[in-house]
Amino acid sequence: MRKNFKKLLILGVIETIILQNCITVGAAEKDCLLPTSENIYSEHLNNTPNVQSGTLPSSVDLSTSQYFPNIDSQGGQGSCAAFSTVYYQYTYEVNRLNKINSKSKENCYSPKWTYNALNQGKDNGISIDKSYDFLKLHGALKWNEFVYNDKDYTSLPTDVTSMRNALNTRLKNWETFKISGSGTVITSNTDDDLDDVKRILNSGHVLQVSTHNNWKVKKNNTGEVVAYRCAQKNGGHSMIIVGYDDNIWIDVNGNNKKDAGEYGAFKLANSWGTNGSNTKNGFMWVLYDALNKNSVISGNWEKSFSDTRVPAFAYYVEDNYFNEIEVENKQVEYVAEINYNIAKRNQLSITIGKSKSSESTMKTSYSATELSPLAGTNSYTGTTVLDMGNVMTSLAMEFSNYKWYV
């Protein structure tokens, strides 16, 4: 049974976010990612992943799975966080859970709602953790329900039925795993510091990573693009690791020898289309050694570089972080449908409260501003739907005995 609440809200508090610089890469590719703090990563850190032990295969490639969507492009919009977490990662995990083929676009999820709701009304990117928070509260709309357009970063959905349906499948939890970015941790393609990440991939889960995306790359003898060094720069990028191969090799130091540190790489899906920079068919490889602050590869091959080397997946943090999500199908019984007519989207707070049936004023309240993460200074007239179970798990038992207020 599904009950509905319907109220008009008033203006409230202002939320502010400090934006990092965005830069344009190539003709129409934009690096634009707000960093996730070390504190947030620490809250979600898992040092003991629940994966099978035993011998690992030398390679895994989840991009060939029917559940991984086709490579697509974010275009000139700074939406890489939403594109990677929603279109790639969320689509893959939800359709894997429900046994739905992701190679059909109508079965994929659009990053547009997530990005437009969180970007402050400006095309300056969002953070990974905020994207995950949104997916946990709202879920996502299918691509055909809210078609992505890289020229539109402000509009919000109007189809209330689709938004209600999105509540039925959502992100349950996200965890992060790390490989130290201090010194030289990875010394070979079979280094046990790589094992946790490899085991997660081998168990069938893709992983999100954030990077400065300032690569030195080479092509191997099969034409695969392999990044072997990352350097710090303004702007950042979010991508999805879809696999690994311990036998990928490039001659980084140019000595025509197969040194141990030159073997092994992670395979990443990018969101710049099949012809994007530094990719082959939309994919690139990142050498395991690139995760080191100091390379294990012998020789003075970095002497010509004037920039600062950073661990490949350490974006404004010290260590390499790999983010995994868990999704679930939910039974939603009580839905609040909230209509807005506000001058500025970020001047909003929501309080949900109750009183006994015999009382006429609210006695107990629950702050629920985080349930509707609208952001930006532009006006908004529209509707949001919320799962009231996020506010109070015992709502079903108490509904008949109390009056409820928004």
Contacts in CASP RR format, 6 or more apart in sequence:
PFRMAT RR
TARGET T0000
AUTHOR 0000-0000-0000
METHOD contacts of the structure
MODEL  1
MRKNFKKLLILGVIETIILQNCITVGAAEKDCLLPTSENIYSEHLNNTPN
VQSGTLPSSVDLSTSQYFPNIDSQGGQGSCAAFSTVYYQYTYEVNRLNKI
NSKSKENCYSPKWTYNALNQGKDNGISIDKSYDFLKLHGALKWNEFVYND
KDYTSLPTDVTSMRNALNTRLKNWETFKISGSGTVITSNTDDDLDDVKRI
LNSGHVLQVSTHNNWKVKKNNTGEVVAYRCAQKNGGHSMIIVGYDDNIWI
DVNGNNKKDAGEYGAFKLANSWGTNGSNTKNGFMWVLYDALNKNSVISGN
WEKSFSDTRVPAFAYYVEDNYFNEIEVENKQVEYVAEINYNIAKRNQLSI
TIGKSKSSESTMKTSYSATELSPLAGTNSYTGTTVLDMGNVMTSLAMEFS
NYKWYV
1 333 0 8 1.000
2 332 0 8 1.000
2 333 0 8 1.000
2 334 0 8 1.000
2 335 0 8 1.000
3 333 0 8 1.000
3 334 0 8 1.000
3 335 0 8 1.000
3 388 0 8 1.000
3 399 0 8 1.000
4 334 0 8 1.000
4 335 0 8 1.000
4 336 0 8 1.000
4 337 0 8 1.000
5 334 0 8 1.000
5 335 0 8 1.000
5 336 0 8 1.000
5 337 0 8 1.000
5 338 0 8 1.000
5 388 0 8 1.000
5 404 0 8 1.000
5 406 0 8 1.000
6 336 0 8 1.000
6 337 0 8 1.000
6 338 0 8 1.000
6 339 0 8 1.000
7 336 0 8 1.000
7 338 0 8 1.000
7 339 0 8 1.000
7 405 0 8 1.000
7 406 0 8 1.000
8 338 0 8 1.000
8 339 0 8 1.000
8 340 0 8 1.000
8 341 0 8 1.000
9 338 0 8 1.000
9 339 0 8 1.000
9 340 0 8 1.000
9 342 0 8 1.000
9 348 0 8 1.000
9 350 0 8 1.000
9 406 0 8 1.000
11 342 0 8 1.000
11 343 0 8 1.000
11 344 0 8 1.000
11 347 0 8 1.000
11 348 0 8 1.000
12 347 0 8 1.000
12 348 0 8 1.000
12 349 0 8 1.000
13 347 0 8 1.000
13 348 0 8 1.000
13 349 0 8 1.000
13 369 0 8 1.000
14 344 0 8 1.000
14 346 0 8 1.000
14 347 0 8 1.000
15 346 0 8 1.000
15 375 0 8 1.000
17 34 0 8 1.000
17 120 0 8 1.000
17 375 0 8 1.000
19 34 0 8 1.000
19 120 0 8 1.000
19 122 0 8 1.000
19 124 0 8 1.000
19 125 0 8 1.000
20 32 0 8 1.000
20 33 0 8 1.000
20 34 0 8 1.000
20 35 0 8 1.000
20 124 0 8 1.000
20 234 0 8 1.000
20 235 0 8 1.000
20 236 0 8 1.000
21 234 0 8 1.000
21 235 0 8 1.000
22 30 0 8 1.000
22 31 0 8 1.000
22 32 0 8 1.000
22 78 0 8 1.000
22 123 0 8 1.000
22 124 0 8 1.000
22 125 0 8 1.000
22 235 0 8 1.000
23 30 0 8 1.000
23 31 0 8 1.000
23 32 0 8 1.000
23 233 0 8 1.000
23 234 0 8 1.000
23 235 0 8 1.000
24 30 0 8 1.000
24 31 0 8 1.000
24 76 0 8 1.000
25 31 0 8 1.000
25 213 0 8 1.000
25 277 0 8 1.000
26 277 0 8 1.000
28 75 0 8 1.000
28 76 0 8 1.000
29 75 0 8 1.000
29 76 0 8 1.000
29 272 0 8 1.000
29 276 0 8 1.000
29 277 0 8 1.000
30 74 0 8 1.000
30 75 0 8 1.000
30 76 0 8 1.000
30 77 0 8 1.000
30 78 0 8 1.000
30 80 0 8 1.000
31 78 0 8 1.000
31 80 0 8 1.000
31 213 0 8 1.000
31 235 0 8 1.000
31 236 0 8 1.000
31 237 0 8 1.000
32 78 0 8 1.000
32 79 0 8 1.000
32 80 0 8 1.000
32 123 0 8 1.000
32 124 0 8 1.000
32 125 0 8 1.000
32 235 0 8 1.000
32 236 0 8 1.000
33 80 0 8 1.000
33 81 0 8 1.000
33 125 0 8 1.000
33 126 0 8 1.000
33 127 0 8 1.000
33 128 0 8 1.000
33 210 0 8 1.000
33 235 0 8 1.000
33 236 0 8 1.000
33 237 0 8 1.000
33 238 0 8 1.000
33 315 0 8 1.000
34 81 0 8 1.000
34 124 0 8 1.000
34 125 0 8 1.000
34 126 0 8 1.000
34 127 0 8 1.000
34 130 0 8 1.000
35 127 0 8 1.000
35 210 0 8 1.000
35 315 0 8 1.000
35 316 0 8 1.000
35 317 0 8 1.000
36 127 0 8 1.000
36 128 0 8 1.000
36 129 0 8 1.000
36 210 0 8 1.000
36 315 0 8 1.000
36 317 0 8 1.000
36 321 0 8 1.000
37 317 0 8 1.000
38 317 0 8 1.000
38 318 0 8 1.000
40 129 0 8 1.000
41 176 0 8 1.000
41 178 0 8 1.000
41 317 0 8 1.000
41 321 0 8 1.000
44 174 0 8 1.000
44 175 0 8 1.000
44 176 0 8 1.000
44 323 0 8 1.000
45 175 0 8 1.000
45 176 0 8 1.000
45 177 0 8 1.000
45 178 0 8 1.000
46 175 0 8 1.000
46 176 0 8 1.000
46 177 0 8 1.000
47 177 0 8 1.000
49 175 0 8 1.000
49 177 0 8 1.000
49 196 0 8 1.000
49 199 0 8 1.000
49 200 0 8 1.000
49 324 0 8 1.000
51 196 0 8 1.000
51 199 0 8 1.000
51 200 0 8 1.000
51 202 0 8 1.000
51 203 0 8 1.000
52 199 0 8 1.000
52 202 0 8 1.000
52 203 0 8 1.000
53 199 0 8 1.000
56 195 0 8 1.000
56 198 0 8 1.000
56 199 0 8 1.000
56 202 0 8 1.000
57 202 0 8 1.000
58 245 0 8 1.000
58 246 0 8 1.000
58 247 0 8 1.000
59 243 0 8 1.000
59 244 0 8 1.000
59 245 0 8 1.000
59 246 0 8 1.000
59 247 0 8 1.000
60 198 0 8 1.000
60 201 0 8 1.000
60 202 0 8 1.000
60 204 0 8 1.000
60 243 0 8 1.000
60 244 0 8 1.000
61 242 0 8 1.000
61 243 0 8 1.000
61 245 0 8 1.000
61 267 0 8 1.000
62 68 0 8 1.000
62 92 0 8 1.000
62 201 0 8 1.000
62 204 0 8 1.000
62 206 0 8 1.000
62 242 0 8 1.000
62 243 0 8 1.000
63 242 0 8 1.000
63 243 0 8 1.000
63 267 0 8 1.000
63 269 0 8 1.000
63 283 0 8 1.000
65 92 0 8 1.000
65 96 0 8 1.000
66 101 0 8 1.000
66 102 0 8 1.000
66 103 0 8 1.000
67 91 0 8 1.000
67 92 0 8 1.000
67 95 0 8 1.000
67 96 0 8 1.000
67 100 0 8 1.000
67 101 0 8 1.000
67 102 0 8 1.000
68 88 0 8 1.000
68 91 0 8 1.000
68 92 0 8 1.000
68 102 0 8 1.000
68 206 0 8 1.000
68 242 0 8 1.000
68 269 0 8 1.000
69 87 0 8 1.000
69 88 0 8 1.000
69 91 0 8 1.000
69 92 0 8 1.000
69 102 0 8 1.000
69 103 0 8 1.000
69 105 0 8 1.000
69 108 0 8 1.000
70 102 0 8 1.000
70 103 0 8 1.000
70 105 0 8 1.000
71 269 0 8 1.000
71 270 0 8 1.000
71 271 0 8 1.000
71 273 0 8 1.000
71 274 0 8 1.000
71 281 0 8 1.000
71 282 0 8 1.000
71 283 0 8 1.000
72 83 0 8 1.000
72 87 0 8 1.000
72 271 0 8 1.000
72 273 0 8 1.000
73 150 0 8 1.000
73 271 0 8 1.000
73 272 0 8 1.000
73 273 0 8 1.000
73 276 0 8 1.000
74 80 0 8 1.000
74 83 0 8 1.000
74 111 0 8 1.000
74 150 0 8 1.000
74 271 0 8 1.000
74 272 0 8 1.000
75 150 0 8 1.000
75 272 0 8 1.000
76 150 0 8 1.000
77 115 0 8 1.000
77 123 0 8 1.000
77 150 0 8 1.000
77 151 0 8 1.000
77 153 0 8 1.000
78 115 0 8 1.000
78 123 0 8 1.000
78 124 0 8 1.000
78 125 0 8 1.000
78 153 0 8 1.000
79 111 0 8 1.000
79 115 0 8 1.000
79 119 0 8 1.000
79 123 0 8 1.000
79 125 0 8 1.000
79 126 0 8 1.000
79 150 0 8 1.000
79 153 0 8 1.000
80 125 0 8 1.000
80 236 0 8 1.000
80 237 0 8 1.000
80 238 0 8 1.000
80 239 0 8 1.000
80 271 0 8 1.000
81 115 0 8 1.000
81 125 0 8 1.000
81 126 0 8 1.000
81 127 0 8 1.000
81 128 0 8 1.000
81 130 0 8 1.000
81 131 0 8 1.000
81 238 0 8 1.000
82 111 0 8 1.000
82 112 0 8 1.000
82 114 0 8 1.000
82 115 0 8 1.000
82 118 0 8 1.000
82 126 0 8 1.000
82 131 0 8 1.000
83 111 0 8 1.000
83 115 0 8 1.000
83 238 0 8 1.000
83 271 0 8 1.000
84 208 0 8 1.000
84 238 0 8 1.000
84 239 0 8 1.000
84 240 0 8 1.000
84 269 0 8 1.000
84 271 0 8 1.000
85 111 0 8 1.000
85 114 0 8 1.000
85 128 0 8 1.000
85 131 0 8 1.000
85 132 0 8 1.000
85 135 0 8 1.000
85 208 0 8 1.000
85 238 0 8 1.000
85 325 0 8 1.000
86 109 0 8 1.000
86 110 0 8 1.000
86 111 0 8 1.000
86 114 0 8 1.000
86 131 0 8 1.000
86 135 0 8 1.000
86 140 0 8 1.000
87 108 0 8 1.000
87 109 0 8 1.000
87 110 0 8 1.000
87 111 0 8 1.000
87 143 0 8 1.000
87 148 0 8 1.000
87 271 0 8 1.000
88 206 0 8 1.000
88 240 0 8 1.000
88 269 0 8 1.000
88 271 0 8 1.000
89 206 0 8 1.000
89 208 0 8 1.000
89 240 0 8 1.000
89 325 0 8 1.000
90 109 0 8 1.000
90 135 0 8 1.000
90 139 0 8 1.000
90 140 0 8 1.000
90 171 0 8 1.000
90 325 0 8 1.000
90 327 0 8 1.000
91 102 0 8 1.000
91 107 0 8 1.000
91 108 0 8 1.000
91 109 0 8 1.000
92 102 0 8 1.000
92 206 0 8 1.000
93 205 0 8 1.000
93 206 0 8 1.000
93 325 0 8 1.000
93 326 0 8 1.000
93 327 0 8 1.000
94 100 0 8 1.000
94 109 0 8 1.000
94 169 0 8 1.000
94 327 0 8 1.000
95 101 0 8 1.000
95 102 0 8 1.000
95 107 0 8 1.000
96 204 0 8 1.000
97 169 0 8 1.000
97 327 0 8 1.000
97 328 0 8 1.000
97 329 0 8 1.000
98 169 0 8 1.000
98 329 0 8 1.000
100 107 0 8 1.000
101 107 0 8 1.000
102 108 0 8 1.000
105 143 0 8 1.000
105 144 0 8 1.000
106 142 0 8 1.000
106 143 0 8 1.000
106 144 0 8 1.000
107 142 0 8 1.000
108 142 0 8 1.000
108 143 0 8 1.000
109 140 0 8 1.000
109 141 0 8 1.000
109 142 0 8 1.000
109 143 0 8 1.000
110 140 0 8 1.000
110 141 0 8 1.000
110 142 0 8 1.000
110 143 0 8 1.000
110 145 0 8 1.000
110 146 0 8 1.000
110 147 0 8 1.000
110 148 0 8 1.000
111 140 0 8 1.000
111 148 0 8 1.000
112 141 0 8 1.000
112 146 0 8 1.000
112 147 0 8 1.000
112 148 0 8 1.000
112 149 0 8 1.000
112 152 0 8 1.000
113 138 0 8 1.000
113 140 0 8 1.000
113 141 0 8 1.000
113 146 0 8 1.000
113 156 0 8 1.000
113 157 0 8 1.000
114 126 0 8 1.000
114 131 0 8 1.000
114 134 0 8 1.000
114 135 0 8 1.000
114 140 0 8 1.000
115 125 0 8 1.000
115 126 0 8 1.000
115 153 0 8 1.000
116 152 0 8 1.000
116 153 0 8 1.000
116 154 0 8 1.000
116 155 0 8 1.000
116 156 0 8 1.000
117 134 0 8 1.000
117 156 0 8 1.000
117 373 0 8 1.000
117 374 0 8 1.000
117 375 0 8 1.000
118 126 0 8 1.000
118 130 0 8 1.000
118 131 0 8 1.000
118 134 0 8 1.000
118 373 0 8 1.000
118 375 0 8 1.000
119 125 0 8 1.000
119 126 0 8 1.000
119 153 0 8 1.000
119 375 0 8 1.000
119 376 0 8 1.000
120 346 0 8 1.000
120 375 0 8 1.000
120 376 0 8 1.000
120 377 0 8 1.000
121 153 0 8 1.000
121 154 0 8 1.000
121 345 0 8 1.000
121 375 0 8 1.000
121 376 0 8 1.000
121 377 0 8 1.000
121 378 0 8 1.000
122 153 0 8 1.000
122 376 0 8 1.000
123 153 0 8 1.000
128 208 0 8 1.000
128 210 0 8 1.000
128 238 0 8 1.000
128 323 0 8 1.000
130 373 0 8 1.000
132 171 0 8 1.000
132 174 0 8 1.000
132 323 0 8 1.000
132 325 0 8 1.000
133 370 0 8 1.000
133 373 0 8 1.000
134 373 0 8 1.000
135 170 0 8 1.000
135 171 0 8 1.000
135 325 0 8 1.000
136 170 0 8 1.000
136 171 0 8 1.000
136 172 0 8 1.000
136 173 0 8 1.000
137 170 0 8 1.000
137 370 0 8 1.000
137 371 0 8 1.000
137 373 0 8 1.000
137 386 0 8 1.000
137 387 0 8 1.000
137 390 0 8 1.000
138 163 0 8 1.000
138 166 0 8 1.000
138 167 0 8 1.000
138 170 0 8 1.000
139 166 0 8 1.000
139 167 0 8 1.000
139 169 0 8 1.000
139 170 0 8 1.000
139 171 0 8 1.000
140 166 0 8 1.000
141 157 0 8 1.000
141 159 0 8 1.000
141 162 0 8 1.000
141 163 0 8 1.000
141 166 0 8 1.000
142 162 0 8 1.000
145 157 0 8 1.000
145 159 0 8 1.000
145 162 0 8 1.000
146 157 0 8 1.000
146 159 0 8 1.000
146 162 0 8 1.000
154 378 0 8 1.000
156 374 0 8 1.000
156 380 0 8 1.000
156 382 0 8 1.000
157 163 0 8 1.000
158 382 0 8 1.000
158 383 0 8 1.000
160 337 0 8 1.000
160 383 0 8 1.000
160 385 0 8 1.000
163 383 0 8 1.000
163 384 0 8 1.000
163 385 0 8 1.000
164 332 0 8 1.000
164 335 0 8 1.000
164 385 0 8 1.000
167 330 0 8 1.000
167 332 0 8 1.000
167 335 0 8 1.000
167 385 0 8 1.000
167 387 0 8 1.000
168 329 0 8 1.000
168 330 0 8 1.000
168 331 0 8 1.000
168 332 0 8 1.000
169 327 0 8 1.000
169 328 0 8 1.000
169 329 0 8 1.000
169 330 0 8 1.000
170 327 0 8 1.000
170 328 0 8 1.000
170 330 0 8 1.000
171 325 0 8 1.000
171 326 0 8 1.000
171 327 0 8 1.000
172 326 0 8 1.000
172 327 0 8 1.000
172 328 0 8 1.000
173 325 0 8 1.000
173 326 0 8 1.000
174 323 0 8 1.000
174 324 0 8 1.000
174 325 0 8 1.000
174 326 0 8 1.000
175 323 0 8 1.000
175 324 0 8 1.000
175 326 0 8 1.000
176 321 0 8 1.000
176 322 0 8 1.000
176 323 0 8 1.000
176 324 0 8 1.000
177 196 0 8 1.000
177 197 0 8 1.000
177 200 0 8 1.000
177 207 0 8 1.000
177 321 0 8 1.000
177 322 0 8 1.000
177 324 0 8 1.000
178 319 0 8 1.000
178 320 0 8 1.000
178 321 0 8 1.000
178 322 0 8 1.000
179 185 0 8 1.000
179 186 0 8 1.000
179 193 0 8 1.000
179 194 0 8 1.000
179 197 0 8 1.000
179 291 0 8 1.000
179 313 0 8 1.000
179 319 0 8 1.000
179 320 0 8 1.000
179 322 0 8 1.000
180 193 0 8 1.000
180 319 0 8 1.000
180 320 0 8 1.000
181 291 0 8 1.000
181 292 0 8 1.000
181 293 0 8 1.000
181 311 0 8 1.000
181 314 0 8 1.000
181 318 0 8 1.000
181 319 0 8 1.000
181 320 0 8 1.000
182 293 0 8 1.000
182 318 0 8 1.000
182 319 0 8 1.000
183 292 0 8 1.000
183 293 0 8 1.000
183 294 0 8 1.000
184 292 0 8 1.000
184 293 0 8 1.000
184 294 0 8 1.000
184 295 0 8 1.000
184 296 0 8 1.000
185 191 0 8 1.000
185 193 0 8 1.000
185 291 0 8 1.000
185 292 0 8 1.000
186 193 0 8 1.000
186 194 0 8 1.000
186 261 0 8 1.000
186 288 0 8 1.000
186 289 0 8 1.000
186 291 0 8 1.000
186 292 0 8 1.000
186 296 0 8 1.000
187 260 0 8 1.000
187 261 0 8 1.000
187 296 0 8 1.000
188 260 0 8 1.000
188 261 0 8 1.000
188 263 0 8 1.000
188 296 0 8 1.000
189 246 0 8 1.000
189 247 0 8 1.000
189 260 0 8 1.000
189 261 0 8 1.000
189 263 0 8 1.000
189 264 0 8 1.000
189 288 0 8 1.000
190 246 0 8 1.000
191 288 0 8 1.000
194 244 0 8 1.000
194 288 0 8 1.000
197 207 0 8 1.000
197 241 0 8 1.000
197 244 0 8 1.000
197 266 0 8 1.000
197 322 0 8 1.000
198 244 0 8 1.000
200 207 0 8 1.000
200 322 0 8 1.000
200 324 0 8 1.000
201 207 0 8 1.000
201 241 0 8 1.000
201 242 0 8 1.000
201 243 0 8 1.000
201 244 0 8 1.000
205 324 0 8 1.000
206 240 0 8 1.000
206 241 0 8 1.000
206 242 0 8 1.000
206 243 0 8 1.000
207 240 0 8 1.000
207 241 0 8 1.000
207 322 0 8 1.000
207 323 0 8 1.000
207 324 0 8 1.000
208 238 0 8 1.000
208 239 0 8 1.000
208 240 0 8 1.000
208 241 0 8 1.000
208 322 0 8 1.000
208 323 0 8 1.000
208 324 0 8 1.000
208 325 0 8 1.000
209 238 0 8 1.000
209 239 0 8 1.000
209 240 0 8 1.000
209 241 0 8 1.000
209 268 0 8 1.000
209 312 0 8 1.000
209 313 0 8 1.000
209 320 0 8 1.000
209 321 0 8 1.000
209 322 0 8 1.000
209 323 0 8 1.000
210 236 0 8 1.000
210 237 0 8 1.000
210 238 0 8 1.000
210 313 0 8 1.000
210 315 0 8 1.000
210 321 0 8 1.000
211 230 0 8 1.000
211 236 0 8 1.000
211 237 0 8 1.000
211 238 0 8 1.000
211 239 0 8 1.000
211 312 0 8 1.000
211 313 0 8 1.000
211 315 0 8 1.000
212 230 0 8 1.000
212 231 0 8 1.000
212 232 0 8 1.000
212 233 0 8 1.000
212 235 0 8 1.000
212 236 0 8 1.000
212 237 0 8 1.000
212 310 0 8 1.000
212 315 0 8 1.000
213 230 0 8 1.000
213 233 0 8 1.000
213 235 0 8 1.000
213 236 0 8 1.000
213 237 0 8 1.000
214 230 0 8 1.000
214 231 0 8 1.000
214 232 0 8 1.000
214 233 0 8 1.000
214 307 0 8 1.000
215 227 0 8 1.000
215 228 0 8 1.000
215 229 0 8 1.000
215 230 0 8 1.000
215 278 0 8 1.000
216 227 0 8 1.000
216 228 0 8 1.000
216 229 0 8 1.000
216 230 0 8 1.000
216 231 0 8 1.000
216 305 0 8 1.000
217 225 0 8 1.000
217 226 0 8 1.000
217 227 0 8 1.000
217 228 0 8 1.000
217 278 0 8 1.000
217 284 0 8 1.000
218 225 0 8 1.000
218 226 0 8 1.000
218 228 0 8 1.000
218 250 0 8 1.000
218 251 0 8 1.000
218 252 0 8 1.000
219 225 0 8 1.000
219 226 0 8 1.000
219 250 0 8 1.000
220 226 0 8 1.000
220 248 0 8 1.000
220 249 0 8 1.000
220 250 0 8 1.000
223 280 0 8 1.000
224 248 0 8 1.000
224 280 0 8 1.000
224 285 0 8 1.000
225 278 0 8 1.000
225 279 0 8 1.000
225 280 0 8 1.000
225 283 0 8 1.000
225 284 0 8 1.000
225 285 0 8 1.000
226 248 0 8 1.000
226 250 0 8 1.000
226 265 0 8 1.000
226 284 0 8 1.000
226 285 0 8 1.000
226 286 0 8 1.000
226 287 0 8 1.000
227 278 0 8 1.000
227 284 0 8 1.000
227 285 0 8 1.000
227 286 0 8 1.000
227 287 0 8 1.000
227 290 0 8 1.000
227 312 0 8 1.000
228 250 0 8 1.000
228 252 0 8 1.000
228 262 0 8 1.000
228 287 0 8 1.000
228 289 0 8 1.000
228 290 0 8 1.000
229 290 0 8 1.000
229 295 0 8 1.000
229 302 0 8 1.000
229 305 0 8 1.000
229 309 0 8 1.000
230 286 0 8 1.000
230 290 0 8 1.000
230 309 0 8 1.000
230 310 0 8 1.000
230 311 0 8 1.000
230 312 0 8 1.000
231 305 0 8 1.000
231 307 0 8 1.000
231 308 0 8 1.000
231 309 0 8 1.000
231 310 0 8 1.000
232 307 0 8 1.000
232 308 0 8 1.000
232 310 0 8 1.000
233 307 0 8 1.000
236 315 0 8 1.000
239 268 0 8 1.000
239 269 0 8 1.000
239 270 0 8 1.000
239 271 0 8 1.000
240 268 0 8 1.000
240 269 0 8 1.000
241 266 0 8 1.000
241 267 0 8 1.000
241 268 0 8 1.000
241 322 0 8 1.000
242 267 0 8 1.000
242 268 0 8 1.000
242 269 0 8 1.000
242 283 0 8 1.000
243 266 0 8 1.000
243 267 0 8 1.000
244 264 0 8 1.000
244 265 0 8 1.000
244 266 0 8 1.000
244 267 0 8 1.000
245 264 0 8 1.000
245 265 0 8 1.000
245 267 0 8 1.000
245 285 0 8 1.000
246 263 0 8 1.000
246 264 0 8 1.000
247 263 0 8 1.000
247 264 0 8 1.000
248 263 0 8 1.000
248 264 0 8 1.000
248 265 0 8 1.000
248 285 0 8 1.000
248 287 0 8 1.000
249 258 0 8 1.000
249 262 0 8 1.000
249 263 0 8 1.000
249 264 0 8 1.000
250 262 0 8 1.000
250 287 0 8 1.000
251 257 0 8 1.000
251 258 0 8 1.000
251 262 0 8 1.000
252 259 0 8 1.000
252 261 0 8 1.000
252 262 0 8 1.000
252 287 0 8 1.000
252 289 0 8 1.000
252 295 0 8 1.000
252 297 0 8 1.000
252 301 0 8 1.000
253 259 0 8 1.000
253 262 0 8 1.000
253 297 0 8 1.000
253 298 0 8 1.000
253 299 0 8 1.000
253 301 0 8 1.000
254 301 0 8 1.000
255 298 0 8 1.000
255 299 0 8 1.000
259 297 0 8 1.000
259 298 0 8 1.000
260 296 0 8 1.000
261 287 0 8 1.000
261 288 0 8 1.000
261 289 0 8 1.000
261 295 0 8 1.000
261 296 0 8 1.000
261 297 0 8 1.000
262 287 0 8 1.000
262 289 0 8 1.000
262 297 0 8 1.000
263 288 0 8 1.000
264 287 0 8 1.000
264 288 0 8 1.000
265 285 0 8 1.000
265 286 0 8 1.000
265 287 0 8 1.000
265 288 0 8 1.000
266 285 0 8 1.000
266 286 0 8 1.000
266 288 0 8 1.000
267 283 0 8 1.000
267 284 0 8 1.000
267 285 0 8 1.000
268 283 0 8 1.000
268 284 0 8 1.000
268 285 0 8 1.000
268 286 0 8 1.000
269 282 0 8 1.000
269 283 0 8 1.000
270 276 0 8 1.000
270 278 0 8 1.000
270 279 0 8 1.000
270 282 0 8 1.000
270 283 0 8 1.000
270 284 0 8 1.000
272 279 0 8 1.000
272 282 0 8 1.000
273 279 0 8 1.000
273 282 0 8 1.000
274 281 0 8 1.000
274 282 0 8 1.000
275 282 0 8 1.000
276 282 0 8 1.000
278 284 0 8 1.000
286 312 0 8 1.000
286 313 0 8 1.000
289 295 0 8 1.000
289 296 0 8 1.000
289 297 0 8 1.000
290 311 0 8 1.000
290 312 0 8 1.000
291 311 0 8 1.000
291 312 0 8 1.000
291 313 0 8 1.000
291 320 0 8 1.000
292 311 0 8 1.000
293 309 0 8 1.000
293 310 0 8 1.000
293 311 0 8 1.000
294 309 0 8 1.000
295 302 0 8 1.000
295 309 0 8 1.000
302 309 0 8 1.000
311 319 0 8 1.000
311 320 0 8 1.000
312 320 0 8 1.000
313 320 0 8 1.000
313 321 0 8 1.000
313 322 0 8 1.000
314 320 0 8 1.000
314 321 0 8 1.000
330 387 0 8 1.000
332 387 0 8 1.000
332 389 0 8 1.000
333 389 0 8 1.000
333 396 0 8 1.000
334 387 0 8 1.000
334 388 0 8 1.000
334 389 0 8 1.000
334 395 0 8 1.000
334 396 0 8 1.000
334 399 0 8 1.000
335 385 0 8 1.000
335 386 0 8 1.000
335 387 0 8 1.000
335 388 0 8 1.000
336 352 0 8 1.000
336 385 0 8 1.000
336 386 0 8 1.000
336 388 0 8 1.000
336 406 0 8 1.000
337 383 0 8 1.000
337 384 0 8 1.000
337 385 0 8 1.000
338 350 0 8 1.000
338 372 0 8 1.000
338 383 0 8 1.000
338 384 0 8 1.000
338 385 0 8 1.000
338 386 0 8 1.000
338 406 0 8 1.000
339 382 0 8 1.000
339 383 0 8 1.000
340 348 0 8 1.000
340 374 0 8 1.000
340 380 0 8 1.000
340 381 0 8 1.000
340 382 0 8 1.000
340 383 0 8 1.000
340 384 0 8 1.000
341 380 0 8 1.000
341 381 0 8 1.000
341 382 0 8 1.000
342 348 0 8 1.000
342 379 0 8 1.000
342 380 0 8 1.000
342 381 0 8 1.000
343 379 0 8 1.000
344 376 0 8 1.000
344 377 0 8 1.000
344 378 0 8 1.000
344 379 0 8 1.000
345 374 0 8 1.000
345 375 0 8 1.000
345 376 0 8 1.000
345 377 0 8 1.000
345 378 0 8 1.000
345 379 0 8 1.000
345 380 0 8 1.000
346 374 0 8 1.000
346 375 0 8 1.000
346 376 0 8 1.000
346 377 0 8 1.000
348 369 0 8 1.000
348 372 0 8 1.000
348 374 0 8 1.000
349 367 0 8 1.000
349 369 0 8 1.000
350 367 0 8 1.000
350 368 0 8 1.000
350 369 0 8 1.000
350 371 0 8 1.000
350 372 0 8 1.000
350 406 0 8 1.000
351 365 0 8 1.000
351 366 0 8 1.000
351 367 0 8 1.000
351 368 0 8 1.000
351 405 0 8 1.000
351 406 0 8 1.000
352 365 0 8 1.000
352 366 0 8 1.000
352 368 0 8 1.000
352 388 0 8 1.000
352 391 0 8 1.000
352 404 0 8 1.000
352 405 0 8 1.000
352 406 0 8 1.000
353 362 0 8 1.000
353 364 0 8 1.000
353 365 0 8 1.000
353 366 0 8 1.000
353 404 0 8 1.000
353 405 0 8 1.000
353 406 0 8 1.000
354 362 0 8 1.000
354 363 0 8 1.000
354 364 0 8 1.000
354 365 0 8 1.000
354 398 0 8 1.000
354 402 0 8 1.000
354 403 0 8 1.000
354 404 0 8 1.000
354 405 0 8 1.000
355 361 0 8 1.000
355 362 0 8 1.000
355 363 0 8 1.000
355 364 0 8 1.000
355 402 0 8 1.000
355 403 0 8 1.000
355 405 0 8 1.000
356 363 0 8 1.000
356 401 0 8 1.000
356 402 0 8 1.000
356 403 0 8 1.000
357 401 0 8 1.000
357 402 0 8 1.000
357 403 0 8 1.000
359 403 0 8 1.000
362 405 0 8 1.000
365 405 0 8 1.000
366 391 0 8 1.000
366 392 0 8 1.000
368 386 0 8 1.000
368 390 0 8 1.000
368 391 0 8 1.000
371 386 0 8 1.000
371 390 0 8 1.000
371 391 0 8 1.000
372 384 0 8 1.000
372 386 0 8 1.000
374 380 0 8 1.000
374 384 0 8 1.000
388 395 0 8 1.000
389 395 0 8 1.000
392 398 0 8 1.000
END
